[in-house]
Amino acid sequence: MAVAALAGPLAVSGIAKAVTPAEDLDWPVDSGPLSAPDGAKIVGAAELATAAVTLVAPGRLAALAPMGAYAVLTVAAHRMKGAKCACFGSARLAAIGRTHVGANAVASLVAAAALAAAPERRRLVRAGTAVLSSAVTYGVVRTLDRRAGKNSAAAAQACQDPVSSVRLYVSDDCPACRSLKHLLRFMESARRDAVSTTVVSGEDELPPELADLGVPCALGLDARGEPVCAPVSGIGGVKALIDSVTLSAPGVRRAG
């Protein structure tokens, strides 16, 4: 039953990637066959296929698919630490970090342990377990997404301070950061001049108020260089913050 339960998160994640439009995703891969806009669909299809194999494969073979899938996800999460999480489509979850790495590693170990046992052979029981696991996963993701949405809306509504400049935090190995840098090239030079960029080597180097956001993330600053409003993260959030800096004339910044 433990192996069947591992199919639930894969199914929910795969469906979320399949149905979410590419433009709504902060997809962390920007090069190679898994880059946007098709990368999320490919990964989602692979997750759905893995979930299906987990449910129909005979005996111990049912554990091989999730063991391999979660091992790959563990490596991917480790390499993409700090990037915006797109694990469940557009759901607003915490940035990729130790929790993602640990959860995927544990899931892979559970599947590996099942190889030494005898996974549930009755497909009806497997299917029921997978459905229950999917429902729990979906409920948790929806709860976290709604909580993040409420917090974001409350912060945006509460913030009435003008933003004069932006302090941006990125890392060299962050695909989303490179995508954001590409977008910034198309902004007017005066707006780009309003952005000061700090390169960090890991999420541990972020300021305390940004520690759980991952990169790219940013703070809006007032005319004195003091932080105003709530910090933002992800390509969309950072770009919106930079767009909010109004300019009185080309090459001139003013609070707005």
N, C-alpha and C positions, 0 to 999 in steps of 0.2 A: 504493500500500500504506500510505503514511503516513496518508492520510485514513481508510482502513478501521481502522487501529489506534486512531484517536481514538474509534471507536464503542465500544471495549471498556470504558473507564472509565465512559462514560455508561450502558452496559447494566448494569454491576455496581452503580453508584450508584442507578439506577432500580429495580432489583430489590430492593435493600436497603431503600429507602424504602417500597416497595410491601408488603413482607412484615413489616416491623417495626411492632408495635402503637404507636399514637400515644402511649400513656402511657410507653413506654420511650424516647422521643426527647426530647432537649433541643432542640426545634425553635426556631430563633432568630427566627422571625417571629410576632408576637403581634397583628397587626392586618391587616385587608384580606382579600381572597379567598385568600391563601396562608398565612393564620394557622392555628394548630393548631385542631382535630385533623386537618383534611382537607388542609392545605397541603402536607405532605410527600408525600401520595399524588398530588396534582396535579402537583407538580414531578417526582416519580418517573415518572409516566406520560409527561410531556413528554420526559424524558430517554430513555425507552425508545423513544418515537416517533421522536426524533431519530436514535438509533442505527439504527433500522430504515430510515429514509429514507437514511441514509448508505450503507447496504449495497445498496439497490435502485435508487436514483436513477441515471440515465444520465450518463456523462461528468463534466464539470466541475460539474454540478448537485449531485453527491454531496458536494462540498466546502462548499456553501452552508449546509447544515443544521448541521454541527459548528462552522463558523466563527461563525454567529450564536449558537448555544447557548453556546459557550465565552466569547464576548464578553459575553453576559448574565451568565454565572457570574463573570466577572472583575469586573464592576461590582458584583454582589451581594457578592462576597467583600470588595471594598474598603469597601463601606458597612457590612459586619458585622464588621469587624476586632475581634478580642478576644472575640467570642461563641464559645460552644461549637460545635464542628464536628459537624454531623449529615449530612455529605456522603454517608457510607456507612452510613446507619441508626444503629444503636446502637454501632457500632465506636468504641472509645475512642481518638480521634486528638487531635492537638494542636489548640489553639484556632485559629480562623481568623486568619490573619496574612499576612505577605508571601509565604510559600511558596505559599499558596492562590492569591493574586492573580497571582503570577508564573507558576505552572503553567498556570492557565487562560488567561492572556494568551498564553503561548507556544503552547498548543494552538490558539488562535484564529488566531494568525499562521501556523502550519503549514498550517491549512486554507485560509487566504487565499492562501498561496504556491502551493497546489495548484491554485488557479483558473487560474494562468498555465501550468500543466503539463497533463498528460493523466492523470488518475487511472486506476488499474487498472480495465479494463472487465469483466474476467471475474469474475462474481459468486462463483464458487467460491473464487477466490483471495481476494477481499474477505472472504468469510465465514470462511475459514481464518485470515486475519490478525486479524479481529475476535475470533475465539475465543481465539487465542493471547494477544492483548492483554487480553482479559477474564480469562484464567487468571492472567496475571502480576499484573494489578491486584488480583484477589481474594487471591492469595498474599501480596502486600505488605500489604494491609489487615489480613488475618488475623494476620500476623506482628506488626504494630504493635499490634493489639488485644490479643493474648495477652501481649505484653511489658508493655503498660500494666496489664493485669489482674494479672500477677504482681507488678509493682512496688507496685500499690495494696494487694494482699493482704498483701505483706510489710510494708508501712508500717503497715497497720492492726493486724497481729499484733504488731509490735514496740512499738507505742505503748500504754503502760499508765498514762500520766500523766493525772491528772484535768484536765478543762477547766472553767475558771471563767467565761470569756467568749469572745467571738468578734470578731475584727477582719475586717470584710467590705469588699471592694473591688468597686465597680460603676462604670459609666459612664452618662451620660445618654442615649446613643444605642444602648444595648444592649437588644434586645427580651427576651432571657432575664433580664436584670436587672429589668425591669419585671414580668415574670411572677413572679420570686422575691419582689419587693416585695409583690405581691398575696397570695402565700402567707403571708408573714410577718404580714399583717394579721389572720389567723385564729389566730395563736399568742397565748398568754396574755401580758399586758403585762410581767410580770416576765421572761419569756424574751426578749421583744423588747428590754427594757432591757439585757440582757446582750450585745447586739450594737452595736458601734460601726462606723459606715459611713464609708468614705472614697470620694469620687467622683474618678475619674481621667478625663482626656480621651483617653487612649490607652494601649495596652499598654506603651509605653515608660516610663510613669510608675509602673508596678508595681514593688514591691521585687524585688531580684534573685532571691529564692527563689520568686517567683511569676511571673517574666517569661514563661515558656512555657505558662502555664495559661490566660491570657485571663480575661475577666470573664463572669459573677461568679465570684470566688474568695475564699477566706477562710483565716485562720489561727486555730487554737485557742490560747487564752492561759491561763496558770495564774493563781493568786491574786495573784501579783506583777506580772502583766501581761506575762510573758515567753512567747514562742511555745513551744508544746509540740506534739508529734506532727507528721505531715506535712501540708502545706497541701492544700486540696481546691478543686475547681472544678466548675462546672456547677450547675444547679438542685438536682439530687438530692444531690450531695455536700455542698453548702453547707447545705441544709436538714437533712441527717442530722447534720452537725456541730452545728448550733444545737440540734437535738433532744437531743443528748448532754449538754447543760448541764443538770444536775439542780438543782431548786429546793427548798429546805427548807420554804418557806412562800410564799404569795402576796406578791410584791413583794420577796422576799429571795433572794439568790443565794448558792450555796455550791458549792464544788468537788465534782464527783461523776463 
